[in-house]
Amino acid sequence: MIRPLGRNGKGETNMKTKFGIVGCGFLGNIVADAWKNGLLEDYELVGVTSRTPASSEKTAPKKVTSP
């Protein structure tokens, strides 16, 4: 069996899938909470946006990196 080598040279990748949240309503907050609680450990949150700055600031973590 041939396996492509990942970034660590052992056939595995340590890269996380990057995602952003567009819209900080009901569903956007569910996704943000799931990420903050470690339920999306294979993903890296890279941004949050909404129609109003107050809404996106409320939803976004203080530091947008993996928990």
N, C-alpha and C positions, 0 to 999 in steps of 0.2 A: 504494500500500500504506500502510495506517495502522498505525503502531507506537505503543504507549503509551510515554510518556516515563518514564525511570527517575529515580532520585533525583538523578543528576547532570545531568538535563535533555537528555541526548543519546541517549535510547533504551536506555541500559544502566544496570544497577544495580550498585553496588559492595557491596551487602549480601551477607553470607555466610549460608548456612543454619546455624542454631544446632542443636547436638545435645548430648546427654549420654549417658554410659555407665552403664547399670544392670547391675551385676554385674561384678566384676573377676576373673572366671575366665579360662579359656583364650581364648575369643572376645573378651571385653572387652579383654584385653591386646593381642590382634592389632589391634583397631581403634585402641587408644591408640597403639601403635607406628606404625601407618600414618599417623596424624595427626601425631605427633611428627616423622616423617621427611618430612613435606610431601606425602604422597600424597593428602591430602584438602584441597587448597588452597582449595576453594570452601566449606569448612565451618569453623565456629568451635566449639570445644569449650567448653561452658559449665558442665559439672559432671560429677562422677564419684561414684557411690555403690555400696556393697557391704554385705554383712551385717556385716562387721567393719571398724572404722576402719583397722586396719593394712593390710588388703588394698587399700582405696581410696587410702590414702596412698602405697602402693607403685606403684599404677597411674597416679595423677594426676601431671601435670607440676607443677613448683614454682609456675608461674604459668599459669593457665588462660586463655591467649590464643593467637592464631595464631602459629605458628613463624616 
